């Protein structure tokens, strides 16, 4: 007998037929002898409709507490519909919402972006096993939490994914299944490229990066709660079959790798290339990278401006790279000169939280400014920030920016 946690997204319960299909897929697993916990999102677009209604009716006068209570209505409705649909198929079911004594997910007091109290949640989630052992299928509101005083909170948009993996971990489930409106994780957006292919498997780190960079398949923070011993996959609702393959999500969430501050252990040299209207020159960056890659020289960073380009490489390769790029400058009419700058230190900060942290760049640069540390270059993506400072300031800068991830 397996214990399965399955989460149905909003499109998966978007109308009566889909709710019936979801309920039947759950009952099919139950009839095989498996225990099933169901997590449900609000019916498709309900949350958006509630936001629009409240904005139009109340506007800026709406408090966060009231907004959380209003947004909760989507999930409060969907769990009742899905639970009733399961019972209509002859299997006992009970819906669990934040007003229930069995409600497991306890959070802090933040109404709209609540943080989970894992210790308390882990303890309270065990109460669901009593229902499972009685042959009852619990249907739990995704997205919602309960604050210390019993107030409704929310986990942020897409929080139902968090609910599913969290419940899976607390109950030591055998599998967590995310049911959505796609067959799994694709090589790219199939709405943009028809040749997109379904991936059989993807690592937690890759899935987190995809989610953080805008893929709508999974909430970027959900996999923090993935237990490495629990199987998980993403499947399509349209087949009404929880055993379909979909895309497997493999491995644990490696927190130390996903959140880190490191100082590269060797000096990085800076080569600046100057020319006229360089940004308008097609393929210029490709020429620079080709010249270096053909000789096995790795590029740690590259930035381009209107009339200049800066390339960061290992000091060990700097002299060779300098001469190679000088030859390119001589042969290219767009380029006029280049220079080899002072040694720099490269500090890399990585965190999936950066995308949702306003002002993170200033949090990094301000302590450096206060300590008179000059920033040679800074670059960023949605999950990583790379800072280049003068080599002699590297270790001091490292200690200062470590505070950002605390």
Protein Blocks (a to p, Z undefined) as FASTA:
>chain_A
ZZddddddfklmmbmklmmmmmmmmmmmmmnopacdddddddehklmmmmmmmmmmnmmm
lcfklmmmmmmmmmmmmmmmmmmmmmmnopacddddfkbmklmbdcdfbfklcccdfklm
mmmmmmmmmmmmnopacdddehiacdfkopacdebehklmmmmmmmmmmnopabdcdddf
bfbdcfbdfklmmkbccdfbdcfklmmmmmmnopakbcfklmmmpcfkbccddddfklop
akbnkjadedjddfklmpccdddfbdcdddddddehkllmghklmmmmmmmmmnopacfb
dcddfkbccddddfklmmmmmmmmmmmmmmpmkbmbdcddddddddddddfklmmmghkl
mmmmmmmmmnopacfbdcddfkbccddddfklmmmmmmmmmmmmZZ
